[in-house]
């Protein structure tokens, strides 16, 4: 039986760095696709697709994350990590406060992950860049929406403590082994 594990959290909390560390240790990981969508939109003339067309951006994310989930079902790997899960999409829609299609929640219910690790906001490591435009205060609000959405979907959330990349990765792996 394959275990599907989400590593989620607000922007700038170290998710992708943990995913990179897991990859370096030969774990199977499905990488975040929002940056690729943002960069492709920028190449096509839209500077911030999430800000200008949040529903289109979210639809592209939903399709990509659903495809990632389906792809893992064809794998023989016992453990697969995801840099964000499908429930992140309605959480972000709630954060920006717009109505969104019911399919975002129905897909969140249809595709179930086994565990969710939540990376808390950590101001000392927070950096904005061309694809991450949120302030640290906005990251805190996003964190709250993520936590609320996953809890509404009955996930048990494991919060990853701050620390070095090695310590945080080891925390996740130790929890999976002993938790």
Number of C-alpha atoms within 10 A of each C-alpha: 7 13 15 21 23 23 23 28 28 27 25 24 23 23 27 18 15 22 23 18 17 19 15 10 9 9 16 18 20 21 18 20 15 18 13 12 19 20 17 14 16 14 10 9 10 15 16 19 19 17 12 11 11 17 18 12 19 22 16 15 21 22 11 17 25 17 12 19 19 12 11 21 13 8 12 10 14 12 16 20 23 25 21 25 27 27 26 25 24 25 22 21 19 16 16 14 9 11 10 16 11 9 13 19 18 11 14 21 14 11 14 16 20 11 17 23 19 23 23 23 23 18 13 9 10 14 14 12 8 10 14 13 14 16 13 18 11 14 22 19 15 24 24 17 22 24 23 14 21 21 12 10 13 10 16 13 15 14 17 19 14 16 11 11 16 12 14 19 20 15 16 21 13 11 13 13 8 7 7
